[in-house]
Amino acid sequence: MSPNTLRIIPLGGVEEVGKNMTVLEYGDDIIIIDVGLAFPDETMPGIDYVIPDTKYLEDRKRKIRGVLFTHGHLDHIGATPYILPKLGDPPIYTMRLTAALIEKRLEEFNLKGRSRMHILDKDDVLTLGAFTVRLFRLNHNIPDCVGFSIKTPTAHVVYTTDWKFDHTPVDEKPAEFHKIAQLGGEGVDLLLSDSTNADEPGYTLSEKELGEKLESIVKSVQGRIIFATFSSLVSRIQQAVNAAVKHDRKVVVTGRSMVDTVEIAHNLGYLNIPKKTVITAESSKRLPDSKVLILTTGSQGEEAAALARIARQEHKSISIKPGDTVVISASPIPGNERAVAAVMNDLTRQGAHVLYQKILDVHSSG
């Protein structure tokens, strides 16, 4: 193959959910986009995560000029501590919130500081070997989500990551349509785009519309509300907090990854949480049930997550009681349906009322 050929090698994320990792190679230069993990399905007992096979890169690590990250969800950053050390700890390029979430992930494995972290602005232009990279902001359910325009001497590639066009996002920063239009005017040789739910008619619910539905639930429910979602859905967490504050509820945060994300996003200014809003689970027991909202991990039925432990009556400080309403604000990842159903059944048997997407629009894809 000619050295002037651009090679694009998906190591994960194509025709599957999760494990996003794409390699672009031109001559003696390689860049990587995302290093994600996937969650195991019921056919993989004893497996915690599934990560990409990086043997191709391990044999060519000297050519790697950097790793670009689109946003901070685990299916895009989660495999970082398992893979980057095998690739010689290449430099990382990403936006501020994503950088903080990656650093926390690396810190858990005593790897923080081994890869040099370059924090980007959405208007930056990078030169990484033969690649010229520009950024454009996209809407997802986490702040600092970006796509990339990547130019080589022979081709112009646009990589979108997960996206939707939302004119009323939670952070009030819509996608940069002008940049996207400009890229089209320049001519694009290849578009690598998210296609989640592309076969479904209609359009995705706006985050503003979803926020209104969540607020309606918080307003109408008299008992405790247990709100389960991915810990990395920062915009969704903000909506839950907003609804709780508006209706005079205190917020309990449970689940290690949820606690970490809330702390990181709040400290960086990506989560607006008024003082004295967050309280401990023990403190919440002294309040009326109508004054409490619990934020938790476990929307995918993960065995070790906080919601599953609550459902099994194994959580050290939170137990289900009649009158509780559990809101599961996430769609089951393919393969997790039975695990999610089992958790919902356990919650229902203990007297909780469970709301999920098939009953009410409590999740917005993309």
C-alpha positions in Angstrom: 0.0 0.0 0.0 1.3 3.5 -0.9 2.6 5.5 2.0 0.4 8.3 0.8 -2.7 6.3 1.6 -4.9 7.2 4.5 -5.9 4.1 6.5 -8.9 4.3 8.8 -9.1 1.3 11.3 -12.1 1.0 13.6 -11.0 -1.0 16.7 -14.4 -0.8 18.2 -17.7 1.0 18.2 -18.8 0.0 14.7 -22.0 -2.1 14.5 -22.0 -2.3 18.3 -22.7 -0.1 21.3 -19.6 1.0 23.2 -15.9 0.2 22.9 -15.4 3.3 20.7 -11.9 3.5 19.3 -10.8 4.6 15.8 -7.3 4.8 14.3 -6.2 7.0 11.5 -2.8 6.2 9.9 -1.0 8.2 7.2 2.6 7.4 6.4 4.6 7.4 9.7 1.8 9.1 11.7 -1.1 7.7 13.7 -3.8 9.4 15.7 -6.4 7.7 17.8 -10.0 8.9 18.5 -11.4 7.7 21.8 -10.5 4.7 23.9 -13.8 3.4 25.2 -15.1 0.2 26.8 -18.3 -1.8 26.4 -20.4 -3.5 29.1 -20.6 -7.3 29.0 -23.9 -8.9 28.2 -25.5 -11.9 30.0 -23.4 -14.3 27.9 -20.2 -13.1 29.6 -20.4 -14.1 33.3 -17.4 -12.8 35.4 -16.4 -10.1 32.8 -16.4 -6.5 34.1 -15.7 -4.7 30.8 -14.9 -5.4 27.2 -12.1 -3.3 25.6 -10.7 -3.0 22.1 -7.9 -5.3 20.8 -4.9 -2.9 20.3 -2.3 -5.4 19.0 -2.1 -3.4 15.8 -1.2 -0.2 17.7 1.2 -1.9 20.1 3.3 -2.9 17.1 3.3 0.7 15.9 3.4 2.7 19.1 6.3 4.9 17.9 4.0 6.3 15.2 1.3 7.5 17.6 1.2 11.3 17.7 -1.7 11.6 20.1 -5.1 10.4 21.3 -8.1 12.7 20.7 -11.2 12.3 22.9 -14.6 13.5 21.9 -16.4 13.5 25.3 -16.4 12.0 28.7 -18.7 8.9 28.6 -17.2 5.6 29.5 -17.8 4.1 26.1 -15.4 6.7 24.8 -12.8 7.1 27.7 -13.3 4.0 29.9 -10.6 1.8 28.5 -7.9 4.5 28.9 -6.1 3.0 31.9 -6.0 -0.4 30.4 -4.8 0.6 26.9 -2.7 3.8 27.1 0.2 2.1 29.1 0.4 -0.5 26.4 0.8 2.2 23.8 3.6 4.1 25.5 1.4 6.6 27.3 0.8 8.9 24.2 -0.3 12.5 24.7 -4.0 13.2 25.2 -5.9 16.0 23.5 -9.4 16.9 24.7 -11.7 19.5 26.3 -11.6 20.4 29.9 -14.4 18.3 31.5 -13.4 15.3 29.5 -9.8 15.8 30.6 -10.8 15.9 34.3 -12.9 12.7 33.9 -10.0 10.9 32.2 -7.5 12.1 34.9 -9.9 10.7 37.6 -10.1 7.4 35.7 -6.3 7.2 35.4 -5.8 8.2 39.0 -7.8 5.1 40.1 -5.1 3.0 38.5 -2.2 5.1 39.7 -1.5 6.2 36.2 -2.2 10.0 36.5 0.5 12.1 34.9 2.0 9.4 32.7 0.3 10.8 29.5 0.7 14.5 28.9 -2.7 16.1 29.0 -3.4 18.9 26.5 -6.7 20.8 27.3 -8.2 22.2 24.1 -10.5 25.1 23.2 -13.2 24.4 20.7 -11.5 26.9 18.2 -8.0 25.3 18.5 -6.2 23.9 15.4 -3.8 21.0 16.0 -1.0 19.7 13.8 -0.2 16.1 14.7 2.3 14.8 12.2 0.5 14.7 8.8 -2.9 15.4 10.4 -4.4 18.9 10.8 -7.3 18.7 13.3 -10.1 21.2 14.0 -12.9 21.0 16.5 -16.6 21.7 16.3 -19.1 21.6 19.2 -21.9 19.1 19.2 -24.8 18.4 21.5 -24.9 15.3 23.6 -26.0 14.8 27.2 -22.6 15.8 28.6 -20.9 19.2 28.2 -17.7 19.6 26.1 -18.7 17.2 23.4 -16.9 17.8 20.2 -16.4 16.4 16.7 -13.2 16.6 14.6 -12.4 17.8 11.1 -9.2 15.9 10.1 -7.2 16.8 7.1 -4.3 14.9 5.5 -2.5 15.6 2.3 -4.9 13.3 0.5 -8.3 13.4 2.3 -10.6 15.4 4.5 -12.4 13.3 7.2 -15.1 14.4 9.6 -15.7 12.4 12.8 -18.8 13.3 14.7 -19.0 11.0 17.8 -22.4 10.8 19.5 -24.6 13.7 18.6 -28.0 15.2 18.1 -29.2 18.7 17.0 -30.7 20.2 20.2 -31.6 23.9 20.0 -32.3 24.0 23.7 -29.5 22.0 25.4 -29.1 22.2 29.2 -25.8 24.1 29.0 -27.4 26.6 26.5 -24.6 25.9 24.0 -26.1 24.5 20.7 -24.0 22.7 18.1 -21.9 24.9 16.0 -23.9 24.7 12.8 -21.8 27.4 11.1 -18.7 25.3 11.5 -20.4 22.2 10.2 -21.7 24.1 7.2 -18.3 25.5 6.5 -16.8 21.9 6.5 -19.4 20.9 4.0 -18.4 23.8 1.8 -14.8 22.8 1.9 -15.6 19.3 0.7 -15.6 16.2 2.8 -14.2 12.9 1.5 -15.5 10.7 4.4 -18.0 11.3 7.2 -17.7 9.0 10.2 -21.0 9.6 12.0 -23.0 8.3 14.9 -26.0 6.3 13.8 -27.8 5.5 17.0 -31.5 5.2 16.4 -31.1 6.2 12.8 -33.6 3.6 11.8 -36.3 5.1 14.1 -38.8 7.6 12.7 -39.2 11.0 14.2 -36.6 13.0 16.2 -35.0 12.8 19.6 -36.5 14.5 22.5 -34.9 17.9 23.4 -33.1 18.0 26.7 -35.4 21.0 27.6 -38.5 18.9 27.0 -37.0 16.0 29.0 -36.3 18.5 31.8 -39.9 19.6 31.9 -41.1 16.0 32.1 -38.7 15.3 35.0 -39.8 18.4 36.8 -43.4 17.3 36.4 -42.6 14.0 38.1 -40.8 15.7 41.0 -43.7 18.1 41.4 -46.4 15.4 41.5 -44.7 12.7 43.6 -45.2 12.8 47.3 -42.7 10.2 48.4 -38.9 9.9 47.9 -37.6 10.0 44.3 -34.7 7.7 43.4 -33.2 8.9 40.1 -31.0 6.5 38.3 -28.8 7.4 35.3 -25.3 7.0 34.0 -22.9 8.9 36.2 -21.4 10.6 33.1 -24.7 12.1 31.9 -23.8 15.5 33.5 -26.6 17.3 31.7 -29.2 14.8 33.0 -27.8 15.2 36.5 -28.2 18.9 36.3 -31.8 18.5 35.3 -32.5 16.3 38.2 -30.8 18.8 40.6 -32.8 21.7 39.0 -36.1 19.9 39.6 -35.1 19.0 43.1 -34.2 22.6 44.0 -37.3 24.1 42.4 -39.5 21.8 44.5 -37.6 22.1 47.8 -36.0 18.7 47.8 -32.5 17.9 49.1 -30.3 15.7 47.0 -28.5 12.5 48.2 -25.7 11.3 45.8 -24.8 7.6 46.0 -22.6 5.3 43.9 -18.9 5.9 43.7 -18.8 7.0 40.1 -21.8 9.3 40.6 -20.1 10.9 43.6 -16.9 11.4 41.6 -18.6 12.9 38.6 -20.7 15.3 40.6 -17.7 16.5 42.5 -15.6 17.0 39.3 -18.3 18.7 37.3 -19.3 21.0 40.1 -15.7 22.0 40.9 -15.2 22.9 37.2 -18.4 24.9 37.0 -20.2 22.4 34.7 -22.8 21.6 37.4 -24.7 24.3 39.2 -25.6 23.0 42.6 -26.7 25.6 45.3 -25.1 25.3 48.7 -26.6 23.0 51.2 -28.5 21.1 48.4 -26.5 17.9 48.7 -26.8 16.0 52.0 -25.9 12.6 53.3 -28.1 9.6 53.2 -28.2 9.5 57.0 -29.3 13.2 57.1 -32.1 12.5 54.6 -33.7 10.1 57.1 -34.6 13.1 59.3 -36.5 14.8 56.4 -40.0 14.1 55.1 -39.9 11.8 52.1 -41.4 14.6 50.0 -38.2 16.6 50.5 -35.7 14.0 49.3 -34.3 13.1 45.8 -31.6 10.4 45.6 -29.2 10.4 42.6 -27.8 7.0 41.9 -25.8 4.8 39.5 -27.2 1.5 38.2 -29.5 2.4 35.3 -28.1 -0.6 33.4 -28.7 -3.2 36.1 -25.0 -3.5 37.0 -24.6 -5.9 39.8 -22.3 -3.8 41.9 -24.0 -0.4 41.2 -25.9 1.4 43.9 -29.4 0.9 42.5 -28.9 -2.9 42.3 -27.6 -2.9 45.9 -30.6 -0.9 47.0 -32.9 -3.4 45.1 -31.2 -6.4 46.8 -31.5 -4.6 50.2 -27.7 -4.6 50.5 -27.1 -0.8 50.4 -25.6 0.3 53.8 -27.8 3.4 54.1 -30.6 3.4 51.6 -33.6 1.0 51.6 -36.7 0.9 49.5 -40.0 1.7 51.3 -43.6 1.9 50.0 -44.3 5.2 48.3 -40.8 5.5 46.7 -40.7 6.4 43.0 -37.7 5.1 41.0 -37.0 6.9 37.8 -34.6 5.1 35.4 -33.4 7.7 33.0 -31.4 5.6 30.5 -32.2 3.2 27.7 -30.9 -0.4 28.4 -27.7 -1.1 26.4 -28.4 -4.1 24.2 -27.7 -7.2 26.3 -28.5 -5.5 29.6 -32.3 -5.8 29.3 -32.7 -8.8 31.6 -30.4 -7.2 34.3 -32.4 -4.0 34.2 -35.7 -5.9 34.4 -34.5 -7.9 37.4 -33.6 -4.8 39.3 -36.9 -3.2 38.4 -38.7 -6.3 39.6 -36.9 -6.3 42.9 -37.7 -2.6 43.4 -41.4 -3.2 42.6 -41.7 -6.2 45.0 -40.6 -3.9 47.8 -43.3 -1.3 47.1 -41.5 1.2 44.8 -43.2 2.7 41.7 -40.8 2.4 38.8 -40.8 4.8 35.8 -38.7 4.0 32.8 -38.7 4.9 29.1 -41.4 2.5 27.9 -43.8 4.0 30.4 -42.8 7.6 30.2 -40.3 9.7 28.3 -37.6 9.9 31.1 -34.6 9.5 28.7 -33.5 11.4 25.6 -31.1 9.5 23.3 -28.0 11.2 21.9 
